[in-house]
Amino acid sequence: MSTLPTLLTETALFAALTGALYTASVASVAAVSVVSRSPERRRDARETLKILLRRRT
């Protein structure tokens, strides 16, 4: 039996998990940038968002 279907399934699962983890990271940093009381922490969270959401051209 070919291992290609298994490899494709595992690769798709890994890609989905990686995307979900990235989305959760961005959402949590965005929440900190809005909710945090400390101006320094909000500023740091915004800088982190700039790095995470940087567009590559």
Secondary structure, DSSP 8 states (H G I E B T S, - for coil): --SHHHHHHHHHHHHHHHHHHHHHHHHHHHHHHHH-S-HHHHHHHHHHHHHHT----
